């Protein structure tokens, strides 16, 4: 028996998201009810049972102990969909925006990136120092690589299968989004930013560490100049 390739693969890295993951998965399923899809949860061996909840709701569960970037890369390698979407597990990404991200790939773009800084976008969870840091990173990347991005450190994105293969991602941590932006530009892929509204995490503790992860993002920016 031959199985049909899913149209959409959703990749969700997780660490201790037992209070959020069920709501995320149910919301995604409602939005994608008319699609053939798969949901891949890449869990960092959460002791709170996040993986068990995800599996009980039909997600494919994989494990990775490195970081967000490593989890996304592992999920992308396993994904079978023609459109591959990365999203967070903390209910900060609005599942209703999935339709825009999927449509961006379907009309011919290689990468479609949610932006909190386009008209119609925004954030409930970005203090002033993080907003300043994001602006610095965006300005640096645009200056060095000749791009015109408005957002840099946001993980709600979609990709064509061709783009995933061409990007050759390797960042293990929170530098992954910056690496995607840079390599999308360097590879000459067709990219589009769309407005996205980031909600505040509903439950649990955020994993981003502003200063240490900010250093990693800077390192990613400069390391890719000569790669």
C-alpha positions in Angstrom: 0.0 0.0 0.0 1.4 3.4 -1.0 0.9 6.3 1.5 0.2 9.8 0.3 2.8 12.4 1.0 1.4 15.0 3.5 1.0 18.5 2.1 2.2 20.2 5.3 4.7 19.2 8.0 4.6 21.2 11.3 7.7 21.0 13.4 7.5 22.0 17.1 10.6 21.9 19.4 9.6 21.3 23.0 11.0 21.4 26.5 8.6 21.1 29.5 5.5 22.4 27.7 2.9 20.0 29.3 0.5 22.9 30.0 0.6 24.3 26.5 1.3 21.5 24.0 -2.2 20.0 24.0 -3.8 23.4 23.2 -1.2 24.0 20.5 -1.8 20.6 18.8 -5.6 20.8 18.9 -5.5 24.3 17.5 -3.2 23.3 14.7 -5.4 20.3 13.8 -8.5 22.6 13.6 -6.8 25.0 11.2 -5.4 22.2 9.0 -8.5 20.0 9.0 -8.8 20.3 5.2 -5.1 19.5 4.6 -3.1 16.3 4.6 -0.5 17.0 7.3 1.8 15.7 9.9 2.9 17.2 13.2 6.5 16.5 14.4 7.3 17.3 18.0 11.1 17.3 18.7 11.4 17.0 22.5 14.4 17.6 24.8 13.4 14.6 27.0 11.0 16.8 29.0 10.6 15.3 32.5 7.1 16.8 32.7 5.7 14.3 30.1 5.3 16.7 27.2 6.2 13.9 24.8 3.5 11.6 26.1 0.8 14.2 25.7 2.0 15.0 22.2 2.1 11.4 21.2 -1.4 10.8 22.6 -2.7 13.5 20.3 -1.2 12.0 17.2 2.0 13.8 16.9 5.2 12.1 15.7 7.6 12.5 18.6 11.4 12.6 18.2 14.1 13.5 20.7 17.0 15.9 20.6 19.2 17.1 23.5 21.1 19.9 21.9 18.9 23.0 21.5 16.2 24.7 19.4 18.2 24.8 16.2 19.3 21.2 16.5 15.7 20.2 17.1 14.4 22.1 14.1 17.1 20.6 11.8 16.2 17.1 13.0 12.5 17.7 12.4 13.2 19.2 9.0 15.2 16.1 8.0 12.3 13.9 9.0 9.6 16.0 7.5 7.7 14.5 4.5 5.5 17.5 3.6 5.8 19.8 0.6 5.4 22.8 2.9 7.4 22.7 6.2 6.4 25.0 9.0 8.4 25.8 12.2 6.4 27.0 15.2 6.8 27.3 19.0 5.0 25.2 21.6 4.2 28.0 24.1 1.0 29.3 22.4 2.8 32.5 21.3 2.2 31.7 17.6 -1.4 32.1 16.4 -2.4 28.9 14.5 -4.8 30.9 12.3 -1.7 32.4 10.7 -0.7 29.0 9.4 -2.8 29.6 6.3 -0.8 32.7 5.3 2.5 30.9 5.8 1.4 27.8 3.8 0.0 30.0 1.0 3.3 31.9 0.7 5.0 28.6 -0.3 2.2 27.5 -2.5 2.3 30.7 -4.6 6.0 30.2 -5.3 8.1 31.6 -2.4 10.9 29.4 -1.0 10.7 30.8 2.6 7.9 32.7 4.2 8.8 34.5 7.5 6.5 35.8 10.1 7.4 39.4 11.1 6.3 41.2 14.3 7.4 44.5 12.8 5.3 44.7 9.7 1.9 46.5 9.7 -0.6 44.1 11.2 2.1 42.3 13.3 3.1 42.9 16.9 4.2 41.3 20.1 2.9 41.0 23.7 6.2 39.5 24.8 9.0 41.8 23.8 10.5 44.1 26.4 12.3 47.2 25.2 15.8 45.7 25.5 14.9 42.7 23.4 13.2 44.9 20.8 16.4 47.0 20.7 18.6 43.9 20.3 16.4 42.5 17.5 16.7 45.9 15.7 20.5 45.8 16.0 20.6 42.2 14.6 18.3 43.1 11.7 20.3 46.2 10.9 23.6 44.3 10.9 22.3 41.5 8.7 20.8 43.9 6.3 24.0 46.0 6.1 26.3 43.0 5.7 24.2 40.8 3.4 22.2 43.5 1.5 18.8 42.2 2.7 15.7 44.1 3.7 14.4 42.1 6.6 12.3 43.6 9.4 12.5 40.8 11.9 15.3 38.4 12.8 14.7 36.3 15.9 11.2 34.9 15.3 10.6 31.3 14.7 7.2 31.2 13.0 8.1 30.4 9.4 7.4 28.1 6.4 9.7 26.5 3.8 9.6 24.6 0.6 11.3 21.3 0.5 13.8 22.8 -2.0 14.7 25.6 0.5 15.3 23.1 3.4 17.8 21.2 1.3 19.6 24.4 0.0 19.9 26.1 3.4 22.1 23.4 4.9 21.4 24.6 8.5 23.8 23.8 11.3 23.1 26.2 14.2 22.2 24.2 17.4 20.6 26.9 19.5 18.7 30.2 19.2 20.9 31.4 16.4 18.9 29.2 14.0 16.5 31.9 12.9 19.3 34.3 12.1 21.1 31.6 10.2 18.0 31.0 8.1 17.7 34.7 7.2 21.3 34.9 6.2 21.5 31.7 4.2 18.1 32.4 2.5 19.7 35.6 1.2 23.0 34.0 0.3 21.4 31.1 -1.6 19.2 33.5 -3.6 16.0 31.9 -2.4 12.7 33.7 -2.8 11.7 35.0 0.6 8.6 36.9 1.8 7.9 38.4 5.2 4.2 38.4 6.4 2.7 40.1 9.5 2.6 38.0 12.6 1.3 38.8 16.1 3.2 37.1 18.9 1.1 36.4 22.0 2.6 36.1 25.5 3.5 32.6 26.6 0.4 31.2 28.3 2.1 28.9 30.8 5.6 27.9 32.0 9.0 29.6 31.6 10.5 30.9 28.5 13.7 29.3 27.3 15.4 32.3 25.7 18.3 33.8 27.6 18.6 37.3 26.3 22.3 38.0 26.8 23.9 34.6 26.2 21.6 33.9 23.2 22.2 37.4 21.9 25.9 36.6 21.8 25.2 33.4 19.9 23.2 35.4 17.4 26.0 37.8 16.9 28.4 34.9 16.4 26.1 33.5 13.8 26.0 36.8 11.9 29.7 37.1 11.6 30.5 33.4 11.2 28.4 33.2 8.0 30.2 36.0 6.2 32.9 33.7 5.0 31.0 30.4 4.9 
